[in-house]
């Protein structure tokens, strides 16, 4: 898997989908839907103006939570 340099989007990884920026995984049976979960992830982890380091720290916080 390579990290995208463009806007964040979902990328396929076997049965999972992942965030192209931080590689956060989304299961196919995610509730709400994968697309809704990804939209919430973008709002929480990849806010406009956030630096790469901030996004990485936010992703780690989400995974731990």
C-alpha positions as CSV (number, residue, x, y, z in Angstrom):
1,X,0.0,0.0,0.0
2,X,1.2,3.5,-0.8
3,X,0.1,6.6,0.8
4,X,-1.9,9.0,-1.4
5,X,-0.6,12.6,-1.9
6,X,-4.1,13.8,-3.0
7,X,-7.3,14.2,-1.0
8,X,-8.1,11.4,1.4
9,X,-10.2,8.6,-0.1
10,X,-11.0,4.9,0.6
11,X,-8.6,2.4,-1.0
12,X,-9.2,-1.4,-1.2
13,X,-7.0,-3.7,0.9
14,X,-8.4,-7.2,0.6
15,X,-11.7,-7.3,2.4
16,X,-11.0,-4.0,4.2
17,X,-11.1,-0.4,2.9
18,X,-8.5,2.0,4.3
19,X,-8.0,5.7,4.5
20,X,-5.5,6.7,1.8
21,X,-3.8,9.2,4.2
22,X,-3.4,7.3,7.5
23,X,-4.3,3.7,6.5
24,X,-7.0,3.6,9.2
25,X,-9.0,0.4,8.4
26,X,-12.8,0.2,7.8
27,X,-14.5,-3.2,8.0
28,X,-17.0,-4.0,5.2
29,X,-19.8,-4.5,7.8
30,X,-19.1,-1.1,9.6
31,X,-22.0,0.5,11.2
32,X,-22.9,3.1,10.1
33,X,-21.9,2.3,6.5
34,X,-18.3,2.3,5.4
35,X,-18.8,5.6,3.5
36,X,-20.5,7.2,6.6
37,X,-17.8,6.0,8.9
38,X,-15.2,7.3,6.5
39,X,-16.9,10.7,6.4
40,X,-16.9,10.9,10.2
41,X,-13.2,9.8,10.2
42,X,-12.3,12.6,7.8
43,X,-14.0,15.2,10.0
44,X,-12.2,14.0,13.1
45,X,-8.8,13.0,11.9
46,X,-8.1,15.1,8.8
47,X,-9.5,18.5,9.5
48,X,-8.5,21.2,7.0
49,X,-5.2,22.9,7.9
50,X,-4.1,20.0,10.0
51,X,-0.5,19.0,9.5
52,X,0.6,15.5,8.7
53,X,2.0,15.0,12.2
54,X,-1.4,16.1,13.7
55,X,-3.3,13.8,11.4
56,X,-1.1,10.9,12.4
57,X,-1.6,11.6,16.1
58,X,-5.3,11.9,15.6
59,X,-5.4,8.5,13.8
60,X,-3.6,6.9,16.7
61,X,-6.0,8.5,19.2
62,X,-9.0,7.1,17.2
63,X,-7.5,3.6,17.0
64,X,-6.8,3.6,20.8
65,X,-10.3,4.9,21.5
